Amino acid sequence: MKNGNKKKAVAIKYNEGDIAPKVIAKGKGEVAKKIINKGKEEGIEVVENKEITDKLINLDIGQEIPEELYTAVAEILAFVYQLDKNKGDNLGE
């Protein structure tokens, strides 16, 4: 497998009061698989977006996402929050 084809993963987190989401984990290959598996184990939604991942993978851990990615990341976070809300709504069924 070529290096460019290795699986990549970036975990981001946004806390109320933060200016922007921050990179909390990132990796390629086996590290990426571990990040994805850990997220799934913790019940965290995993969203695949190669274009954004390719940009975020170059950031440092703890670094805020750049302004040019605010809209794209906001759309992903809104999607994830909606999934979480729907899961919560379905718990009473």
PyMOL Python script that loads the backbone (N, CA, C, O; Angstrom):
from pymol import cmd

cmd.read_pdbstr("""\
ATOM      1  N   MET A   1       0.853  -1.180   0.000  1.00  0.00           N
ATOM      2  CA  MET A   1       0.000   0.000   0.000  1.00  0.00           C
ATOM      3  C   MET A   1       0.896   1.241   0.000  1.00  0.00           C
ATOM      4  O   MET A   1       1.841   1.341   0.783  1.00  0.00           O
ATOM      5  N   LYS A   2       0.590   2.150  -0.865  1.00  0.00           N
ATOM      6  CA  LYS A   2       1.357   3.391  -0.931  1.00  0.00           C
ATOM      7  C   LYS A   2       1.047   4.262   0.273  1.00  0.00           C
ATOM      8  O   LYS A   2      -0.049   4.188   0.828  1.00  0.00           O
ATOM      9  N   ASN A   3       2.020   5.103   0.689  1.00  0.00           N
ATOM     10  CA  ASN A   3       1.804   5.990   1.832  1.00  0.00           C
ATOM     11  C   ASN A   3       0.585   6.870   1.657  1.00  0.00           C
ATOM     12  O   ASN A   3      -0.135   7.123   2.623  1.00  0.00           O
ATOM     13  N   GLY A   4       0.333   7.348   0.427  1.00  0.00           N
ATOM     14  CA  GLY A   4      -0.805   8.229   0.184  1.00  0.00           C
ATOM     15  C   GLY A   4      -2.142   7.545   0.366  1.00  0.00           C
ATOM     16  O   GLY A   4      -3.170   8.208   0.500  1.00  0.00           O
ATOM     17  N   ASN A   5      -2.135   6.202   0.372  1.00  0.00           N
ATOM     18  CA  ASN A   5      -3.385   5.458   0.498  1.00  0.00           C
ATOM     19  C   ASN A   5      -3.642   4.956   1.917  1.00  0.00           C
ATOM     20  O   ASN A   5      -4.651   4.297   2.165  1.00  0.00           O
ATOM     21  N   LYS A   6      -2.740   5.262   2.851  1.00  0.00           N
ATOM     22  CA  LYS A   6      -2.945   4.836   4.231  1.00  0.00           C
ATOM     23  C   LYS A   6      -4.175   5.512   4.814  1.00  0.00           C
ATOM     24  O   LYS A   6      -4.467   6.670   4.514  1.00  0.00           O
ATOM     25  N   LYS A   7      -4.882   4.780   5.643  1.00  0.00           N
ATOM     26  CA  LYS A   7      -6.032   5.346   6.347  1.00  0.00           C
ATOM     27  C   LYS A   7      -5.550   6.456   7.258  1.00  0.00           C
ATOM     28  O   LYS A   7      -4.510   6.329   7.906  1.00  0.00           O
ATOM     29  N   LYS A   8      -6.299   7.542   7.309  1.00  0.00           N
ATOM     30  CA  LYS A   8      -5.967   8.673   8.164  1.00  0.00           C
ATOM     31  C   LYS A   8      -7.163   8.967   9.053  1.00  0.00           C
ATOM     32  O   LYS A   8      -8.312   8.743   8.673  1.00  0.00           O
ATOM     33  N   ALA A   9      -6.871   9.472  10.239  1.00  0.00           N
ATOM     34  CA  ALA A   9      -7.950   9.862  11.152  1.00  0.00           C
ATOM     35  C   ALA A   9      -7.511  11.077  11.952  1.00  0.00           C
ATOM     36  O   ALA A   9      -6.350  11.208  12.340  1.00  0.00           O
ATOM     37  N   VAL A  10      -8.468  11.955  12.186  1.00  0.00           N
ATOM     38  CA  VAL A  10      -8.252  13.129  13.021  1.00  0.00           C
ATOM     39  C   VAL A  10      -9.449  13.246  13.943  1.00  0.00           C
ATOM     40  O   VAL A  10     -10.594  13.240  13.491  1.00  0.00           O
ATOM     41  N   ALA A  11      -9.186  13.352  15.229  1.00  0.00           N
ATOM     42  CA  ALA A  11     -10.256  13.563  16.207  1.00  0.00           C
ATOM     43  C   ALA A  11     -10.231  15.031  16.606  1.00  0.00           C
ATOM     44  O   ALA A  11      -9.180  15.592  16.917  1.00  0.00           O
ATOM     45  N   ILE A  12     -11.402  15.634  16.589  1.00  0.00           N
ATOM     46  CA  ILE A  12     -11.512  17.032  17.002  1.00  0.00           C
ATOM     47  C   ILE A  12     -12.499  17.138  18.147  1.00  0.00           C
ATOM     48  O   ILE A  12     -13.372  16.287  18.321  1.00  0.00           O
ATOM     49  N   LYS A  13     -12.345  18.191  18.920  1.00  0.00           N
ATOM     50  CA  LYS A  13     -13.245  18.415  20.050  1.00  0.00           C
ATOM     51  C   LYS A  13     -13.543  19.902  20.141  1.00  0.00           C
ATOM     52  O   LYS A  13     -12.674  20.752  19.945  1.00  0.00           O
ATOM     53  N   TYR A  14     -14.789  20.182  20.443  1.00  0.00           N
ATOM     54  CA  TYR A  14     -15.188  21.572  20.635  1.00  0.00           C
ATOM     55  C   TYR A  14     -15.852  21.689  21.997  1.00  0.00           C
ATOM     56  O   TYR A  14     -16.829  20.997  22.286  1.00  0.00           O
ATOM     57  N   ASN A  15     -15.319  22.562  22.822  1.00  0.00           N
ATOM     58  CA  ASN A  15     -15.908  22.850  24.119  1.00  0.00           C
ATOM     59  C   ASN A  15     -16.549  24.225  24.068  1.00  0.00           C
ATOM     60  O   ASN A  15     -16.024  25.142  23.437  1.00  0.00           O
ATOM     61  N   GLU A  16     -17.678  24.363  24.730  1.00  0.00           N
ATOM     62  CA  GLU A  16     -18.321  25.669  24.799  1.00  0.00           C
ATOM     63  C   GLU A  16     -17.307  26.676  25.353  1.00  0.00           C
ATOM     64  O   GLU A  16     -16.635  26.420  26.352  1.00  0.00           O
ATOM     65  N   GLY A  17     -17.219  27.796  24.695  1.00  0.00           N
ATOM     66  CA  GLY A  17     -16.264  28.822  25.102  1.00  0.00           C
ATOM     67  C   GLY A  17     -14.990  28.810  24.274  1.00  0.00           C
ATOM     68  O   GLY A  17     -14.250  29.794  24.257  1.00  0.00           O
ATOM     69  N   ASP A  18     -14.726  27.698  23.584  1.00  0.00           N
ATOM     70  CA  ASP A  18     -13.570  27.654  22.685  1.00  0.00           C
ATOM     71  C   ASP A  18     -13.841  28.540  21.480  1.00  0.00           C
ATOM     72  O   ASP A  18     -14.988  28.720  21.071  1.00  0.00           O
ATOM     73  N   ILE A  19     -12.786  29.085  20.923  1.00  0.00           N
ATOM     74  CA  ILE A  19     -12.919  29.873  19.701  1.00  0.00           C
ATOM     75  C   ILE A  19     -13.239  28.954  18.531  1.00  0.00           C
ATOM     76  O   ILE A  19     -14.075  29.283  17.689  1.00  0.00           O
ATOM     77  N   ALA A  20     -12.587  27.820  18.477  1.00  0.00           N
ATOM     78  CA  ALA A  20     -12.786  26.860  17.393  1.00  0.00           C
ATOM     79  C   ALA A  20     -12.491  25.459  17.913  1.00  0.00           C
ATOM     80  O   ALA A  20     -11.834  25.300  18.942  1.00  0.00           O
ATOM     81  N   PRO A  21     -12.981  24.433  17.195  1.00  0.00           N
ATOM     82  CA  PRO A  21     -12.621  23.067  17.578  1.00  0.00           C
ATOM     83  C   PRO A  21     -11.114  22.872  17.504  1.00  0.00           C
ATOM     84  O   PRO A  21     -10.420  23.539  16.736  1.00  0.00           O
ATOM     85  N   LYS A  22     -10.619  21.939  18.324  1.00  0.00           N
ATOM     86  CA  LYS A  22      -9.190  21.652  18.369  1.00  0.00           C
ATOM     87  C   LYS A  22      -8.941  20.201  18.000  1.00  0.00           C
ATOM     88  O   LYS A  22      -9.782  19.333  18.233  1.00  0.00           O
ATOM     89  N   VAL A  23      -7.786  19.952  17.427  1.00  0.00           N
ATOM     90  CA  VAL A  23      -7.343  18.598  17.120  1.00  0.00           C
ATOM     91  C   VAL A  23      -6.900  17.956  18.431  1.00  0.00           C
ATOM     92  O   VAL A  23      -6.045  18.496  19.133  1.00  0.00           O
ATOM     93  N   ILE A  24      -7.480  16.806  18.759  1.00  0.00           N
ATOM     94  CA  ILE A  24      -7.104  16.129  20.003  1.00  0.00           C
ATOM     95  C   ILE A  24      -6.371  14.813  19.751  1.00  0.00           C
ATOM     96  O   ILE A  24      -5.751  14.261  20.660  1.00  0.00           O
ATOM     97  N   ALA A  25      -6.441  14.315  18.524  1.00  0.00           N
ATOM     98  CA  ALA A  25      -5.702  13.108  18.153  1.00  0.00           C
ATOM     99  C   ALA A  25      -5.626  13.047  16.637  1.00  0.00           C
ATOM    100  O   ALA A  25      -6.516  13.531  15.937  1.00  0.00           O
ATOM    101  N   LYS A  26      -4.553  12.447  16.141  1.00  0.00           N
ATOM    102  CA  LYS A  26      -4.424  12.279  14.697  1.00  0.00           C
ATOM    103  C   LYS A  26      -3.438  11.162  14.424  1.00  0.00           C
ATOM    104  O   LYS A  26      -2.561  10.877  15.239  1.00  0.00           O
ATOM    105  N   GLY A  27      -3.591  10.534  13.272  1.00  0.00           N
ATOM    106  CA  GLY A  27      -2.658   9.483  12.918  1.00  0.00           C
ATOM    107  C   GLY A  27      -2.973   8.871  11.579  1.00  0.00           C
ATOM    108  O   GLY A  27      -4.015   9.133  10.978  1.00  0.00           O
ATOM    109  N   LYS A  28      -2.038   8.038  11.118  1.00  0.00           N
ATOM    110  CA  LYS A  28      -2.169   7.326   9.849  1.00  0.00           C
ATOM    111  C   LYS A  28      -1.975   5.840  10.097  1.00  0.00           C
ATOM    112  O   LYS A  28      -1.342   5.443  11.075  1.00  0.00           O
ATOM    113  N   GLY A  29      -2.513   5.035   9.222  1.00  0.00           N
ATOM    114  CA  GLY A  29      -2.331   3.579   9.302  1.00  0.00           C
ATOM    115  C   GLY A  29      -2.914   2.992  10.576  1.00  0.00           C
ATOM    116  O   GLY A  29      -4.085   3.204  10.888  1.00  0.00           O
ATOM    117  N   GLU A  30      -2.097   2.258  11.306  1.00  0.00           N
ATOM    118  CA  GLU A  30      -2.562   1.594  12.531  1.00  0.00           C
ATOM    119  C   GLU A  30      -3.023   2.592  13.587  1.00  0.00           C
ATOM    120  O   GLU A  30      -3.985   2.329  14.309  1.00  0.00           O
ATOM    121  N   VAL A  31      -2.353   3.726  13.683  1.00  0.00           N
ATOM    122  CA  VAL A  31      -2.759   4.752  14.655  1.00  0.00           C
ATOM    123  C   VAL A  31      -4.148   5.266  14.295  1.00  0.00           C
ATOM    124  O   VAL A  31      -4.980   5.474  15.178  1.00  0.00           O
ATOM    125  N   ALA A  32      -4.404   5.470  13.011  1.00  0.00           N
ATOM    126  CA  ALA A  32      -5.731   5.919  12.569  1.00  0.00           C
ATOM    127  C   ALA A  32      -6.797   4.899  12.956  1.00  0.00           C
ATOM    128  O   ALA A  32      -7.863   5.264  13.452  1.00  0.00           O
ATOM    129  N   LYS A  33      -6.508   3.633  12.729  1.00  0.00           N
ATOM    130  CA  LYS A  33      -7.464   2.576  13.093  1.00  0.00           C
ATOM    131  C   LYS A  33      -7.760   2.595  14.587  1.00  0.00           C
ATOM    132  O   LYS A  33      -8.907   2.418  14.999  1.00  0.00           O
ATOM    133  N   LYS A  34      -6.721   2.809  15.401  1.00  0.00           N
ATOM    134  CA  LYS A  34      -6.914   2.860  16.852  1.00  0.00           C
ATOM    135  C   LYS A  34      -7.769   4.071  17.249  1.00  0.00           C
ATOM    136  O   LYS A  34      -8.626   3.964  18.126  1.00  0.00           O
ATOM    137  N   ILE A  35      -7.539   5.205  16.612  1.00  0.00           N
ATOM    138  CA  ILE A  35      -8.344   6.407  16.906  1.00  0.00           C
ATOM    139  C   ILE A  35      -9.806   6.135  16.574  1.00  0.00           C
ATOM    140  O   ILE A  35     -10.697   6.443  17.366  1.00  0.00           O
ATOM    141  N   ILE A  36     -10.046   5.561  15.406  1.00  0.00           N
ATOM    142  CA  ILE A  36     -11.422   5.265  14.975  1.00  0.00           C
ATOM    143  C   ILE A  36     -12.069   4.258  15.915  1.00  0.00           C
ATOM    144  O   ILE A  36     -13.209   4.450  16.337  1.00  0.00           O
ATOM    145  N   ASN A  37     -11.358   3.191  16.248  1.00  0.00           N
ATOM    146  CA  ASN A  37     -11.914   2.171  17.145  1.00  0.00           C
ATOM    147  C   ASN A  37     -12.198   2.733  18.531  1.00  0.00           C
ATOM    148  O   ASN A  37     -13.222   2.410  19.133  1.00  0.00           O
ATOM    149  N   LYS A  38     -11.298   3.571  19.040  1.00  0.00           N
ATOM    150  CA  LYS A  38     -11.507   4.183  20.361  1.00  0.00           C
ATOM    151  C   LYS A  38     -12.752   5.068  20.334  1.00  0.00           C
ATOM    152  O   LYS A  38     -13.558   5.044  21.264  1.00  0.00           O
ATOM    153  N   GLY A  39     -12.902   5.838  19.279  1.00  0.00           N
ATOM    154  CA  GLY A  39     -14.091   6.676  19.151  1.00  0.00           C
ATOM    155  C   GLY A  39     -15.359   5.840  19.168  1.00  0.00           C
ATOM    156  O   GLY A  39     -16.323   6.172  19.859  1.00  0.00           O
ATOM    157  N   LYS A  40     -15.356   4.758  18.409  1.00  0.00           N
ATOM    158  CA  LYS A  40     -16.536   3.886  18.365  1.00  0.00           C
ATOM    159  C   LYS A  40     -16.811   3.268  19.730  1.00  0.00           C
ATOM    160  O   LYS A  40     -17.962   3.182  20.158  1.00  0.00           O
ATOM    161  N   GLU A  41     -15.742   2.834  20.419  1.00  0.00           N
ATOM    162  CA  GLU A  41     -15.894   2.256  21.762  1.00  0.00           C
ATOM    163  C   GLU A  41     -16.527   3.256  22.725  1.00  0.00           C
ATOM    164  O   GLU A  41     -17.312   2.880  23.596  1.00  0.00           O
ATOM    165  N   GLU A  42     -16.182   4.522  22.565  1.00  0.00           N
ATOM    166  CA  GLU A  42     -16.687   5.582  23.440  1.00  0.00           C
ATOM    167  C   GLU A  42     -18.050   6.123  22.985  1.00  0.00           C
ATOM    168  O   GLU A  42     -18.601   7.035  23.602  1.00  0.00           O
ATOM    169  N   GLY A  43     -18.586   5.549  21.899  1.00  0.00           N
ATOM    170  CA  GLY A  43     -19.885   5.989  21.402  1.00  0.00           C
ATOM    171  C   GLY A  43     -19.826   7.319  20.657  1.00  0.00           C
ATOM    172  O   GLY A  43     -20.830   8.022  20.540  1.00  0.00           O
ATOM    173  N   ILE A  44     -18.653   7.651  20.162  1.00  0.00           N
ATOM    174  CA  ILE A  44     -18.465   8.896  19.418  1.00  0.00           C
ATOM    175  C   ILE A  44     -18.716   8.620  17.944  1.00  0.00           C
ATOM    176  O   ILE A  44     -18.192   7.656  17.385  1.00  0.00           O
ATOM    177  N   GLU A  45     -19.521   9.471  17.318  1.00  0.00           N
ATOM    178  CA  GLU A  45     -19.808   9.308  15.903  1.00  0.00           C
ATOM    179  C   GLU A  45     -18.534   9.494  15.084  1.00  0.00           C
ATOM    180  O   GLU A  45     -17.735  10.391  15.354  1.00  0.00           O
ATOM    181  N   VAL A  46     -18.357   8.649  14.096  1.00  0.00           N
ATOM    182  CA  VAL A  46     -17.222   8.739  13.190  1.00  0.00           C
ATOM    183  C   VAL A  46     -17.755   9.183  11.837  1.00  0.00           C
ATOM    184  O   VAL A  46     -18.636   8.543  11.262  1.00  0.00           O
ATOM    185  N   VAL A  47     -17.216  10.277  11.342  1.00  0.00           N
ATOM    186  CA  VAL A  47     -17.631  10.817  10.052  1.00  0.00           C
ATOM    187  C   VAL A  47     -16.437  10.753   9.120  1.00  0.00           C
ATOM    188  O   VAL A  47     -15.353  11.232   9.454  1.00  0.00           O
ATOM    189  N   GLU A  48     -16.635  10.160   7.952  1.00  0.00           N
ATOM    190  CA  GLU A  48     -15.545  10.080   6.980  1.00  0.00           C
ATOM    191  C   GLU A  48     -15.646  11.246   6.005  1.00  0.00           C
ATOM    192  O   GLU A  48     -16.671  11.443   5.353  1.00  0.00           O
ATOM    193  N   ASN A  49     -14.558  12.018   5.918  1.00  0.00           N
ATOM    194  CA  ASN A  49     -14.466  13.112   4.960  1.00  0.00           C
ATOM    195  C   ASN A  49     -12.990  13.277   4.619  1.00  0.00           C
ATOM    196  O   ASN A  49     -12.248  13.967   5.318  1.00  0.00           O
ATOM    197  N   LYS A  50     -12.580  12.631   3.532  1.00  0.00           N
ATOM    198  CA  LYS A  50     -11.166  12.593   3.148  1.00  0.00           C
ATOM    199  C   LYS A  50     -10.594  13.987   2.934  1.00  0.00           C
ATOM    200  O   LYS A  50      -9.473  14.268   3.360  1.00  0.00           O
ATOM    201  N   GLU A  51     -11.344  14.855   2.284  1.00  0.00           N
ATOM    202  CA  GLU A  51     -10.848  16.197   1.986  1.00  0.00           C
ATOM    203  C   GLU A  51     -10.494  16.969   3.260  1.00  0.00           C
ATOM    204  O   GLU A  51      -9.427  17.577   3.347  1.00  0.00           O
ATOM    205  N   ILE A  52     -11.386  16.940   4.235  1.00  0.00           N
ATOM    206  CA  ILE A  52     -11.131  17.664   5.486  1.00  0.00           C
ATOM    207  C   ILE A  52     -10.048  16.965   6.301  1.00  0.00           C
ATOM    208  O   ILE A  52      -9.194  17.623   6.895  1.00  0.00           O
ATOM    209  N   THR A  53     -10.083  15.635   6.331  1.00  0.00           N
ATOM    210  CA  THR A  53      -9.049  14.891   7.050  1.00  0.00           C
ATOM    211  C   THR A  53      -7.667  15.211   6.497  1.00  0.00           C
ATOM    212  O   THR A  53      -6.717  15.392   7.258  1.00  0.00           O
ATOM    213  N   ASP A  54      -7.553  15.281   5.172  1.00  0.00           N
ATOM    214  CA  ASP A  54      -6.258  15.592   4.559  1.00  0.00           C
ATOM    215  C   ASP A  54      -5.736  16.961   4.993  1.00  0.00           C
ATOM    216  O   ASP A  54      -4.524  17.168   5.063  1.00  0.00           O
ATOM    217  N   LYS A  55      -6.631  17.884   5.281  1.00  0.00           N
ATOM    218  CA  LYS A  55      -6.213  19.215   5.733  1.00  0.00           C
ATOM    219  C   LYS A  55      -5.917  19.222   7.238  1.00  0.00           C
ATOM    220  O   LYS A  55      -4.949  19.840   7.683  1.00  0.00           O
ATOM    221  N   LEU A  56      -6.748  18.537   8.005  1.00  0.00           N
ATOM    222  CA  LEU A  56      -6.585  18.536   9.461  1.00  0.00           C
ATOM    223  C   LEU A  56      -5.379  17.724   9.919  1.00  0.00           C
ATOM    224  O   LEU A  56      -4.808  18.014  10.971  1.00  0.00           O
ATOM    225  N   ILE A  57      -4.986  16.722   9.156  1.00  0.00           N
ATOM    226  CA  ILE A  57      -3.881  15.845   9.566  1.00  0.00           C
ATOM    227  C   ILE A  57      -2.574  16.627   9.689  1.00  0.00           C
ATOM    228  O   ILE A  57      -1.654  16.193  10.382  1.00  0.00           O
ATOM    229  N   ASN A  58      -2.490  17.766   9.024  1.00  0.00           N
ATOM    230  CA  ASN A  58      -1.270  18.578   9.058  1.00  0.00           C
ATOM    231  C   ASN A  58      -1.192  19.505  10.266  1.00  0.00           C
ATOM    232  O   ASN A  58      -0.165  20.148  10.487  1.00  0.00           O
ATOM    233  N   LEU A  59      -2.264  19.580  11.049  1.00  0.00           N
ATOM    234  CA  LEU A  59      -2.268  20.426  12.238  1.00  0.00           C
ATOM    235  C   LEU A  59      -1.612  19.695  13.404  1.00  0.00           C
ATOM    236  O   LEU A  59      -1.504  18.468  13.396  1.00  0.00           O
ATOM    237  N   ASP A  60      -1.183  20.445  14.390  1.00  0.00           N
ATOM    238  CA  ASP A  60      -0.607  19.876  15.598  1.00  0.00           C
ATOM    239  C   ASP A  60      -1.704  19.525  16.595  1.00  0.00           C
ATOM    240  O   ASP A  60      -2.780  20.122  16.575  1.00  0.00           O
ATOM    241  N   ILE A  61      -1.432  18.561  17.462  1.00  0.00           N
ATOM    242  CA  ILE A  61      -2.349  18.231  18.544  1.00  0.00           C
ATOM    243  C   ILE A  61      -2.533  19.488  19.399  1.00  0.00           C
ATOM    244  O   ILE A  61      -1.558  20.144  19.767  1.00  0.00           O
ATOM    245  N   GLY A  62      -3.776  19.814  19.706  1.00  0.00           N
ATOM    246  CA  GLY A  62      -4.082  20.992  20.507  1.00  0.00           C
ATOM    247  C   GLY A  62      -4.301  22.250  19.682  1.00  0.00           C
ATOM    248  O   GLY A  62      -4.742  23.272  20.206  1.00  0.00           O
ATOM    249  N   GLN A  63      -3.998  22.176  18.406  1.00  0.00           N
ATOM    250  CA  GLN A  63      -4.157  23.341  17.533  1.00  0.00           C
ATOM    251  C   GLN A  63      -5.612  23.491  17.103  1.00  0.00           C
ATOM    252  O   GLN A  63      -6.286  22.508  16.797  1.00  0.00           O
ATOM    253  N   GLU A  64      -6.087  24.742  17.086  1.00  0.00           N
ATOM    254  CA  GLU A  64      -7.433  25.018  16.608  1.00  0.00           C
ATOM    255  C   GLU A  64      -7.476  24.849  15.094  1.00  0.00           C
ATOM    256  O   GLU A  64      -6.487  25.077  14.397  1.00  0.00           O
ATOM    257  N   ILE A  65      -8.647  24.444  14.603  1.00  0.00           N
ATOM    258  CA  ILE A  65      -8.774  24.307  13.156  1.00  0.00           C
ATOM    259  C   ILE A  65      -8.676  25.690  12.511  1.00  0.00           C
ATOM    260  O   ILE A  65      -9.066  26.683  13.125  1.00  0.00           O
ATOM    261  N   PRO A  66      -8.162  25.767  11.291  1.00  0.00           N
ATOM    262  CA  PRO A  66      -8.032  27.061  10.631  1.00  0.00           C
ATOM    263  C   PRO A  66      -9.389  27.607  10.189  1.00  0.00           C
ATOM    264  O   PRO A  66     -10.330  26.857   9.932  1.00  0.00           O
ATOM    265  N   GLU A  67      -9.456  28.906  10.111  1.00  0.00           N
ATOM    266  CA  GLU A  67     -10.703  29.593   9.781  1.00  0.00           C
ATOM    267  C   GLU A  67     -11.320  29.100   8.474  1.00  0.00           C
ATOM    268  O   GLU A  67     -12.544  29.040   8.357  1.00  0.00           O
ATOM    269  N   GLU A  68     -10.494  28.748   7.495  1.00  0.00           N
ATOM    270  CA  GLU A  68     -11.050  28.314   6.203  1.00  0.00           C
ATOM    271  C   GLU A  68     -11.795  26.985   6.298  1.00  0.00           C
ATOM    272  O   GLU A  68     -12.497  26.603   5.361  1.00  0.00           O
ATOM    273  N   LEU A  69     -11.651  26.274   7.421  1.00  0.00           N
ATOM    274  CA  LEU A  69     -12.380  25.014   7.604  1.00  0.00           C
ATOM    275  C   LEU A  69     -13.569  25.146   8.556  1.00  0.00           C
ATOM    276  O   LEU A  69     -14.269  24.165   8.806  1.00  0.00           O
ATOM    277  N   TYR A  70     -13.802  26.344   9.089  1.00  0.00           N
ATOM    278  CA  TYR A  70     -14.895  26.530  10.050  1.00  0.00           C
ATOM    279  C   TYR A  70     -16.231  26.011   9.511  1.00  0.00           C
ATOM    280  O   TYR A  70     -16.917  25.253  10.196  1.00  0.00           O
ATOM    281  N   THR A  71     -16.601  26.406   8.303  1.00  0.00           N
ATOM    282  CA  THR A  71     -17.913  26.029   7.773  1.00  0.00           C
ATOM    283  C   THR A  71     -18.020  24.523   7.599  1.00  0.00           C
ATOM    284  O   THR A  71     -19.012  23.919   8.007  1.00  0.00           O
ATOM    285  N   ALA A  72     -17.009  23.915   6.998  1.00  0.00           N
ATOM    286  CA  ALA A  72     -17.044  22.473   6.760  1.00  0.00           C
ATOM    287  C   ALA A  72     -17.110  21.698   8.076  1.00  0.00           C
ATOM    288  O   ALA A  72     -17.900  20.762   8.206  1.00  0.00           O
ATOM    289  N   VAL A  73     -16.285  22.083   9.047  1.00  0.00           N
ATOM    290  CA  VAL A  73     -16.275  21.389  10.334  1.00  0.00           C
ATOM    291  C   VAL A  73     -17.569  21.654  11.097  1.00  0.00           C
ATOM    292  O   VAL A  73     -18.077  20.761  11.775  1.00  0.00           O
ATOM    293  N   ALA A  74     -18.108  22.863  10.998  1.00  0.00           N
ATOM    294  CA  ALA A  74     -19.381  23.180  11.658  1.00  0.00           C
ATOM    295  C   ALA A  74     -20.498  22.298  11.113  1.00  0.00           C
ATOM    296  O   ALA A  74     -21.353  21.839  11.870  1.00  0.00           O
ATOM    297  N   GLU A  75     -20.495  22.062   9.811  1.00  0.00           N
ATOM    298  CA  GLU A  75     -21.513  21.188   9.220  1.00  0.00           C
ATOM    299  C   GLU A  75     -21.373  19.761   9.742  1.00  0.00           C
ATOM    300  O   GLU A  75     -22.375  19.100  10.014  1.00  0.00           O
ATOM    301  N   ILE A  76     -20.146  19.285   9.882  1.00  0.00           N
ATOM    302  CA  ILE A  76     -19.920  17.941  10.419  1.00  0.00           C
ATOM    303  C   ILE A  76     -20.371  17.870  11.876  1.00  0.00           C
ATOM    304  O   ILE A  76     -21.054  16.926  12.274  1.00  0.00           O
ATOM    305  N   LEU A  77     -19.987  18.871  12.670  1.00  0.00           N
ATOM    306  CA  LEU A  77     -20.390  18.876  14.082  1.00  0.00           C
ATOM    307  C   LEU A  77     -21.911  18.951  14.231  1.00  0.00           C
ATOM    308  O   LEU A  77     -22.484  18.289  15.097  1.00  0.00           O
ATOM    309  N   ALA A  78     -22.562  19.752  13.394  1.00  0.00           N
ATOM    310  CA  ALA A  78     -24.028  19.847  13.448  1.00  0.00           C
ATOM    311  C   ALA A  78     -24.654  18.487  13.113  1.00  0.00           C
ATOM    312  O   ALA A  78     -25.630  18.076  13.741  1.00  0.00           O
ATOM    313  N   PHE A  79     -24.093  17.805  12.137  1.00  0.00           N
ATOM    314  CA  PHE A  79     -24.569  16.476  11.758  1.00  0.00           C
ATOM    315  C   PHE A  79     -24.417  15.499  12.920  1.00  0.00           C
ATOM    316  O   PHE A  79     -25.339  14.746  13.234  1.00  0.00           O
ATOM    317  N   VAL A  80     -23.252  15.518  13.552  1.00  0.00           N
ATOM    318  CA  VAL A  80     -22.991  14.621  14.686  1.00  0.00           C
ATOM    319  C   VAL A  80     -23.912  14.948  15.859  1.00  0.00           C
ATOM    320  O   VAL A  80     -24.467  14.041  16.479  1.00  0.00           O
ATOM    321  N   TYR A  81     -24.079  16.231  16.170  1.00  0.00           N
ATOM    322  CA  TYR A  81     -24.971  16.620  17.265  1.00  0.00           C
ATOM    323  C   TYR A  81     -26.399  16.161  16.988  1.00  0.00           C
ATOM    324  O   TYR A  81     -27.104  15.738  17.905  1.00  0.00           O
ATOM    325  N   GLN A  82     -26.833  16.244  15.720  1.00  0.00           N
ATOM    326  CA  GLN A  82     -28.187  15.802  15.370  1.00  0.00           C
ATOM    327  C   GLN A  82     -28.310  14.291  15.544  1.00  0.00           C
ATOM    328  O   GLN A  82     -29.327  13.806  16.039  1.00  0.00           O
ATOM    329  N   LEU A  83     -27.282  13.546  15.143  1.00  0.00           N
ATOM    330  CA  LEU A  83     -27.296  12.091  15.354  1.00  0.00           C
ATOM    331  C   LEU A  83     -27.392  11.761  16.840  1.00  0.00           C
ATOM    332  O   LEU A  83     -28.165  10.892  17.242  1.00  0.00           O
ATOM    333  N   ASP A  84     -26.598  12.467  17.656  1.00  0.00           N
ATOM    334  CA  ASP A  84     -26.636  12.244  19.091  1.00  0.00           C
ATOM    335  C   ASP A  84     -28.003  12.569  19.663  1.00  0.00           C
ATOM    336  O   ASP A  84     -28.514  11.839  20.513  1.00  0.00           O
ATOM    337  N   LYS A  85     -28.598  13.659  19.201  1.00  0.00           N
ATOM    338  CA  LYS A  85     -29.920  14.059  19.686  1.00  0.00           C
ATOM    339  C   LYS A  85     -30.949  12.998  19.302  1.00  0.00           C
ATOM    340  O   LYS A  85     -31.795  12.632  20.119  1.00  0.00           O
ATOM    341  N   ASN A  86     -30.885  12.504  18.074  1.00  0.00           N
ATOM    342  CA  ASN A  86     -31.824  11.486  17.627  1.00  0.00           C
ATOM    343  C   ASN A  86     -31.671  10.207  18.429  1.00  0.00           C
ATOM    344  O   ASN A  86     -32.666   9.547  18.728  1.00  0.00           O
ATOM    345  N   LYS A  87     -30.441   9.841  18.785  1.00  0.00           N
ATOM    346  CA  LYS A  87     -30.225   8.658  19.618  1.00  0.00           C
ATOM    347  C   LYS A  87     -30.887   8.850  20.969  1.00  0.00           C
ATOM    348  O   LYS A  87     -31.529   7.936  21.487  1.00  0.00           O
ATOM    349  N   GLY A  88     -30.732  10.044  21.544  1.00  0.00           N
ATOM    350  CA  GLY A  88     -31.335  10.356  22.835  1.00  0.00           C
ATOM    351  C   GLY A  88     -32.855  10.319  22.780  1.00  0.00           C
ATOM    352  O   GLY A  88     -33.511   9.840  23.705  1.00  0.00           O
ATOM    353  N   ASP A  89     -33.412  10.835  21.671  1.00  0.00           N
ATOM    354  CA  ASP A  89     -34.863  10.837  21.495  1.00  0.00           C
ATOM    355  C   ASP A  89     -35.402   9.423  21.375  1.00  0.00           C
ATOM    356  O   ASP A  89     -36.525   9.147  21.797  1.00  0.00           O
ATOM    357  N   ASN A  90     -34.610   8.528  20.804  1.00  0.00           N
ATOM    358  CA  ASN A  90     -35.063   7.149  20.584  1.00  0.00           C
ATOM    359  C   ASN A  90     -34.883   6.257  21.805  1.00  0.00           C
ATOM    360  O   ASN A  90     -35.358   5.121  21.808  1.00  0.00           O
ATOM    361  N   LEU A  91     -34.214   6.741  22.833  1.00  0.00           N
ATOM    362  CA  LEU A  91     -33.996   5.923  24.022  1.00  0.00           C
ATOM    363  C   LEU A  91     -35.286   5.624  24.758  1.00  0.00           C
ATOM    364  O   LEU A  91     -35.398   4.595  25.424  1.00  0.00           O
ATOM    365  N   GLY A  92     -36.251   6.505  24.645  1.00  0.00           N
ATOM    366  CA  GLY A  92     -37.510   6.310  25.358  1.00  0.00           C
ATOM    367  C   GLY A  92     -38.468   5.385  24.663  1.00  0.00           C
ATOM    368  O   GLY A  92     -39.515   5.050  25.217  1.00  0.00           O
ATOM    369  N   GLU A  93     -38.135   4.960  23.455  1.00  0.00           N
ATOM    370  CA  GLU A  93     -39.050   4.083  22.689  1.00  0.00           C
ATOM    371  C   GLU A  93     -38.986   2.660  23.151  1.00  0.00           C
ATOM    372  O   GLU A  93     -39.689   1.804  22.614  1.00  0.00           O
TER     373      GLU A  93
END
""", "prot")
cmd.dss("prot")
cmd.show_as("cartoon", "prot")
cmd.util.cbc("prot")
cmd.orient("prot")
